[in-house]
Amino acid sequence: MIGFVDAEGCFYIHLDKRKNRKSGWHIQACFQIGLHARDKDLLLQIKSFFGNVGTIRKDKTYVSYKIRNLNEIIKVIISLFEKYPLITKKANDFLLFRNIVEFMQKGEHLNKKGLS
């Protein structure tokens, strides 16, 4: 699994401008694996491996598996990759992602100082 995520996985933070938020922004951590649509069954197996958390979305040529729930990211994704570290440059992406998720877990992203 670790090698597969090293090759095909992605850790990112989605920022969306929202007037109804105190900081003016909606911030969401996301883990994603994207593949050709013919590989949907593989993503279903991966979702099962991760305890059936997250969602799978498919269009004509692309299928993606995403986990966006902060608690699921902490319990499933961060705990897995701390136990079994990534080995490519994606390991640095994970460390930065983990730091941001920890910041979000403390609620520090909800004010302008924390957002910046």
N, C-alpha and C positions, 0 to 999 in steps of 0.2 A: 504494500500500500504506500509506503513512504516514497519509494522510487517513482511510483505512478504519480503521486502528487508533486514530486520534484519536477516531473516532466509536464504534467497537464494541469496542475492546480494553481490557484491564484488566491492571494489574501489582499483584500482592499478595504478602504474606508470610503463609503459613499456620502457625499455632502450634497444637500439639497436645500436651496434657499426657501425659507418658510416664514411668512410674516407672523404666523400665530405662535412661533416659538420665542421664548425670552431672548435667546441669543441671536435669533433671526435665521437659524440653521437647524436642519434635521440631520443628524449624524448617525450612520449605521455601519457597523462592522459586517463584513461578508467574507465567507470562504466559498470558493466556487471551483468546479471542474466543468469544463466545456469540451464537448466532443461532437463528431459528426452524428447526425440523427440516427444512422444505422447502429450506433453503439449505445442506444438507450438501455438495453438490457444490462450492459456493464455498469451503467450509472445506477440502475436499480439494485444491483448487487452491492455497490459501494454504499448506497443509502442504507441498505440492510446492515452492512458492516458497522456503520456509524449509529446503529440503534434506531433506524428509521426516522431520524430527525431531518429537518430540512425539506426542500421541495425540488421537484424535477419539472422543468418546462421544456417543451419541444416546439420547434417550428419546422418548416420544410426541410432544412438542411442542417440544423444545429440543435443540440440538446444540452441543457445545463443542469447541474445539480448545485444548489445553493443552500447554505446555512446562514441565516441572518439574525437569529435570535441570540442575544448576547449571552444568556445563561447557557444555551446549547454550545455556543462557540467556546465558552470557558470550560465547560465540563467535558466536551467531546474533543474538539479540535486542539485547543491549547494543551490539555492534559496528554493527548496522544503524541503531539510533536515535541513536548518536553521530555517524554519518556523515550521516544524514538526520533532523534533529531534528523532534520533534512540535511542533505550532504552537498547540495549545489549552492549557487549564490542565492537561491530562494531561501536558504536558512536565514540570511540577513533580513529578507522581506518578512519572514515569520517573526523574528525578534522585534522588529519595529511594530508589526501588527499587534503582537502580544502586549507591548508597552502601551500602545494606544487603547487596546481593550481594557487593560488594567486601569488606565486613566478614566475610561468611560464607566467602568464598574464603580468607581468612587464618585461618579457624578461630576467630575471636574470638567467635563466637556459642555456642561450646561450653562456656563457663564462665558462672557467675552474673553476674560483672561485665559481661562482654560482652553477655549476654542483656538485662540491664537497660538 
